[in-house]
Amino acid sequence: MALFSKDIQTLDDLFVHQLKDIYYAENRILKNLPSMMEKASNPELKQGFQTHLRETEGQVERLKQVFSMHGVEIGSVQCPAIDGILEEADEVASEVEDKQVLDAALIAAAQAVEHYEITRYGSLIAWAQQLGRNDCAAVLQQNLDEEKATDKKLTSLAESRVNRSAA
């Protein structure tokens, strides 16, 4: 399976392809977050997942805005990376019986997702700027800022409470 289509010839083609990739990823995350909320036992973690669900809905809307601003049809391409990260998270969660340990595993899985998104948005922003699309870059920056903030909150929750409870 090829990671990139042979149709990618220019930086603009690559930008659009990765835009479709992150659009797919965000929509997969939207479908997965309710399950993570259900599995979490820590109230702050549950609330964090709920907040991130709402943020992700907004991120999908911003991505639609970027598609429109860039003059391309909204679409997605399958993202094997996010599929693998989410499958691994489900696998690990199904193997952990202790609720406190499960919360630690859920945070680790959520951070793997966040780190993937952070790398994608960082690249998209750089490419948008190179293409002279500072308007698109500004919208994508909002998503990146939210992803970084979520990652920071997850780290804080893990280090201050969840990992200690799991130990």
BAGU-281912 format. One line per 8 residues: number of its first residue (from 1); their letters; for each residue x, y, z of N, C-alpha, C. Coordinates in steps of 0.05 Angstrom, whole numbers, plus 5000, padded with zeros to 4 digits. Layout:
BEGIN
NUM) A) X/Y/Z/X/Y/Z/X/Y/Z | ...
***
This chain:
BEGIN
1) MALFSKDI) 5017/4976/5000/5000/5000/5000/5018/5025/5000 | 5014/5042/4981/5030/5066/4979/5019/5087/4998 | 5037/5101/5011/5029/5122/5029/5018/5146/5014 | 5031/5153/4992/5022/5176/4976/5013/5168/4949 | 4994/5182/4938/4984/5177/4912/5004/5186/4891 | 5005/5173/4868/5022/5181/4846/5013/5208/4835 | 4990/5217/4843/4979/5243/4834/4993/5266/4848 | 5009/5261/4868/5022/5283/4882/5048/5290/4867
9) QTLDDLFV) 5046/5313/4855/5069/5323/4839/5080/5349/4850 | 5063/5364/4864/5071/5391/4873/5066/5393/4904 | 5077/5415/4915/5072/5420/4943/5043/5424/4948 | 5029/5437/4929/5000/5441/4932/4986/5414/4933 | 4994/5395/4915/4982/5368/4916/4986/5355/4943 | 5011/5358/4953/5017/5346/4979/5001/5358/5001 | 4998/5385/5000/4981/5399/5020/4953/5388/5020 | 4941/5386/4997/4913/5376/4995/4911/5348/5004
17) HQLKDIYY) 4931/5331/4997/4931/5303/5006/4931/5301/5036 | 4949/5317/5049/4952/5316/5078/4928/5329/5092 | 4915/5348/5079/4890/5359/5089/4869/5338/5090 | 4867/5322/5069/4848/5300/5068/4855/5278/5089 | 4880/5274/5093/4890/5255/5113/4881/5264/5141 | 4886/5288/5148/4878/5298/5175/4848/5300/5178 | 4834/5305/5156/4805/5305/5157/4794/5277/5164 | 4806/5257/5151/4799/5229/5157/4805/5223/5186
25) AENRILKN) 4829/5231/5195/4838/5225/5222/4819/5238/5243 | 4812/5264/5239/4795/5278/5258/4767/5264/5260 | 4757/5255/5237/4731/5242/5237/4733/5214/5251 | 4755/5200/5247/4759/5175/5262/4760/5180/5292 | 4774/5201/5299/4777/5208/5328/4749/5215/5339 | 4733/5230/5324/4706/5236/5333/4690/5211/5340 | 4693/5190/5324/4679/5165/5328/4690/5150/5352 | 4716/5153/5358/4730/5138/5378/4727/5150/5406
33) LPSMMEKA) 4725/5177/5408/4725/5190/5434/4703/5181/5453 | 4678/5177/5443/4657/5167/5462/4665/5141/5476 | 4678/5123/5461/4687/5098/5474/4708/5103/5495 | 4726/5121/5490/4746/5128/5509/4734/5140/5534 | 4714/5158/5530/4700/5170/5553/4687/5148/5570 | 4674/5129/5557/4660/5108/5570/4679/5090/5587 | 4703/5085/5576/4722/5068/5590/4736/5082/5613 | 4739/5109/5612/4753/5123/5633/4738/5123/5659
41) SNPELKQG) 4753/5119/5681/4740/5120/5707/4746/5146/5722 | 4768/5159/5716/4775/5184/5728/4756/5206/5718 | 4742/5220/5735/4723/5241/5726/4736/5263/5710 | 4760/5271/5717/4774/5292/5702/4781/5282/5674 | 4788/5257/5672/4795/5246/5646/4770/5244/5629 | 4748/5235/5640/4723/5234/5626/4715/5262/5615 | 4718/5282/5633/4711/5309/5625/4730/5319/5604 | 4755/5312/5606/4775/5320/5586/4768/5308/5558
49) FQTHLRET) 4760/5283/5558/4752/5271/5533/4727/5284/5521 | 4708/5291/5539/4684/5305/5531/4691/5332/5518 | 4708/5347/5531/4717/5373/5521/4731/5370/5494 | 4748/5349/5492/4762/5345/5467/4744/5337/5445 | 4722/5323/5451/4702/5315/5431/4690/5341/5419 | 4683/5360/5436/4672/5385/5425/4693/5400/5409 | 4718/5400/5419/4739/5414/5404/4743/5400/5377 | 4743/5374/5376/4747/5359/5351/4725/5365/5331
57) EGQVERLK) 4700/5368/5341/4679/5376/5323/4685/5403/5310 | 4695/5422/5326/4703/5448/5316/4726/5446/5296 | 4745/5428/5302/4768/5424/5284/4759/5414/5257 | 4740/5396/5257/4730/5385/5232/4717/5408/5216 | 4702/5425/5230/4690/5448/5216/4711/5467/5205 | 4733/5472/5220/4754/5488/5209/4768/5476/5185 | 4771/5449/5186/4783/5436/5162/4765/5440/5138 | 4739/5438/5141/4720/5443/5119/4724/5472/5109
65) QVFSMHGV) 4729/5490/5127/4734/5518/5119/4759/5520/5103 | 4780/5506/5111/4806/5506/5096/4802/5495/5068 | 4787/5472/5066/4782/5461/5039/4768/5482/5022 | 4748/5496/5032/4734/5516/5017/4752/5540/5010 | 4768/5549/5029/4786/5572/5024/4806/5565/5003 | 4815/5540/5002/4835/5531/4983/4823/5523/4956 | 4796/5523/4955/4783/5517/4930/4783/5488/4922 | 4783/5470/4941/4782/5441/4935/4759/5429/4949
73) EIGSVQCP) 4749/5407/4937/4727/5393/4948/4734/5379/4975 | 4716/5380/4994/4720/5366/5019/4722/5337/5014 | 4742/5324/5025/4745/5296/5022/4765/5284/5041 | 4768/5258/5040/4788/5246/5058/4802/5223/5043 | 4825/5217/5054/4840/5193/5045/4846/5177/5070 | 4844/5151/5067/4849/5134/5090/4876/5139/5102 | 4877/5140/5128/4902/5146/5142/4910/5121/5158 | 4928/5104/5148/4936/5080/5162/4948/5086/5189
81) AIDGILEE) 4961/5110/5192/4975/5117/5217/4954/5120/5239 | 4933/5136/5235/4913/5140/5256/4898/5114/5261 | 4892/5099/5239/4879/5074/5243/4895/5056/5262 | 4921/5054/5258/4938/5038/5274/4939/5047/5303 | 4941/5074/5307/4942/5085/5334/4916/5078/5349 | 4894/5082/5335/4868/5077/5348/4863/5047/5353 | 4872/5030/5335/4870/5001/5339/4886/4992/5362 | 4911/5003/5364/4928/4996/5387/4916/5005/5413
89) ADEVASEV) 4904/5028/5413/4891/5038/5438/4868/5020/5446 | 4852/5011/5427/4830/4992/5433/4841/4965/5444 | 4862/4956/5431/4874/4931/5440/4884/4932/5469 | 4899/4953/5474/4910/4957/5501/4888/4959/5522 | 4868/4976/5515/4846/4980/5534/4831/4954/5539 | 4829/4937/5520/4814/4912/5524/4830/4892/5541 | 4856/4897/5544/4873/4879/5560/4877/4887/5589 | 4869/4912/5595/4874/4922/5622/4848/4921/5638
97) EDKQVLDA) 4850/4907/5661/4826/4904/5678/4825/4925/5700 | 4848/4932/5712/4848/4952/5733/4841/4979/5722 | 4820/4992/5734/4810/5017/5724/4830/5040/5725 | 4847/5041/5746/4867/5062/5748/4889/5058/5726 | 4897/5034/5722/4916/5028/5701/4904/5034/5674 | 4879/5027/5670/4865/5033/5645/4865/5063/5640 | 4861/5079/5660/4861/5108/5656/4889/5117/5646 | 4910/5106/5658/4937/5113/5649/4941/5104/5620
105) ALIAAAQA) 4931/5081/5613/4933/5071/5585/4917/5089/5566 | 4894/5098/5575/4878/5115/5558/4892/5142/5553 | 4905/5153/5573/4920/5178/5570/4942/5174/5550 | 4957/5152/5553/4979/5146/5534/4969/5144/5506 | 4946/5131/5502/4935/5128/5475/4926/5155/5464 | 4913/5170/5482/4904/5197/5473/4927/5215/5465 | 4949/5212/5480/4973/5228/5473/4986/5219/5447 | 4985/5193/5441/4995/5184/5415/4979/5197/5393
113) VEHYEITR) 4953/5198/5396/4935/5212/5377/4943/5241/5375 | 4945/5254/5397/4952/5283/5397/4978/5289/5383 | 4998/5272/5389/5024/5276/5376/5023/5273/5346 | 5007/5254/5337/5003/5250/5308/4991/5276/5296 | 4970/5285/5309/4956/5309/5299/4975/5333/5299 | 4990/5336/5320/5009/5359/5322/5028/5358/5298 | 5039/5335/5291/5058/5334/5269/5044/5341/5243 | 5020/5331/5239/5005/5336/5214/4999/5366/5212
121) YGSLIAWA) 4988/5378/5233/4981/5406/5232/5006/5423/5228 | 5028/5416/5241/5053/5432/5238/5062/5432/5209 | 5061/5409/5196/5069/5407/5168/5050/5423/5150 | 5024/5419/5155/5004/5433/5139/5007/5464/5140 | 5013/5473/5164/5016/5502/5168/5041/5512/5153 | 5063/5497/5155/5087/5505/5141/5082/5505/5110 | 5069/5485/5101/5064/5483/5072/5044/5505/5063 | 5024/5510/5079/5005/5532/5072/5020/5558/5069
129) QQLGRNDC) 5037/5564/5089/5053/5589/5088/5070/5590/5063 | 5083/5567/5057/5101/5566/5033/5085/5571/5007 | 5060/5562/5007/5043/5565/4984/5029/5593/4983 | 5036/5610/5003/5024/5636/5004/4996/5636/5015 | 4988/5615/5028/4961/5612/5039/4961/5617/5069 | 4969/5641/5077/4969/5648/5105/4942/5647/5118 | 4921/5651/5101/4894/5649/5111/4888/5620/5120 | 4896/5601/5104/4892/5573/5112/4910/5566/5136
137) AAVLQQNL) 4934/5576/5136/4953/5571/5158/4941/5581/5184 | 4929/5604/5184/4917/5615/5209/4895/5598/5220 | 4878/5587/5202/4856/5569/5211/4868/5543/5222 | 4888/5532/5208/4900/5507/5217/4915/5511/5243 | 4926/5535/5248/4940/5542/5273/4921/5539/5297 | 4896/5546/5293/4876/5544/5315/4874/5514/5323 | 4873/5497/5303/4871/5468/5310/4897/5459/5324 | 4920/5467/5313/4945/5460/5326/4947/5469/5355
145) DEEKATDK) 4938/5494/5360/4939/5505/5387/4921/5488/5406 | 4898/5479/5396/4881/5463/5413/4893/5435/5418 | 4906/5424/5398/4919/5398/5401/4941/5399/5422 | 4957/5420/5420/4979/5424/5439/4969/5428/5467 | 4947/5443/5470/4935/5448/5497/4924/5422/5508 | 4911/5406/5491/4901/5380/5501/4923/5362/5510 | 4945/5361/5495/4968/5344/5502/4979/5353/5529 | 4981/5379/5533/4991/5390/5558/4973/5383/5582
153) KLTSLAES) 4947/5384/5577/4927/5377/5598/4929/5347/5605 | 4932/5331/5585/4935/5302/5589/4960/5296/5605 | 4982/5309/5599/5007/5305/5613/5004/5313/5643 | 4991/5336/5647/4987/5346/5674/4970/5326/5690 | 4948/5317/5678/4930/5298/5692/4945/5272/5698 | 4960/5262/5679/4975/5237/5683/4995/5240/5706 | 5010/5262/5705/5032/5265/5725/5022/5273/5752 | 5000/5287/5754/4990/5296/5780/4972/5276/5794
161) RVNRSAA) 4958/5258/5779/4938/5241/5792/4938/5212/5781 | 4934/5210/5755/4927/5184/5743/4950/5164/5746 | 4974/5171/5740/4997/5152/5742/5001/5144/5771 | 4998/5163/5789/5001/5157/5818/4980/5136/5826 | 4955/5140/5818/4934/5121/5825/4939/5093/5812 | 4950/5093/5788/4956/5068/5774/4978/5053/5788 | 4997/5067/5800/5019/5054/5813/5010/5040/5838
***
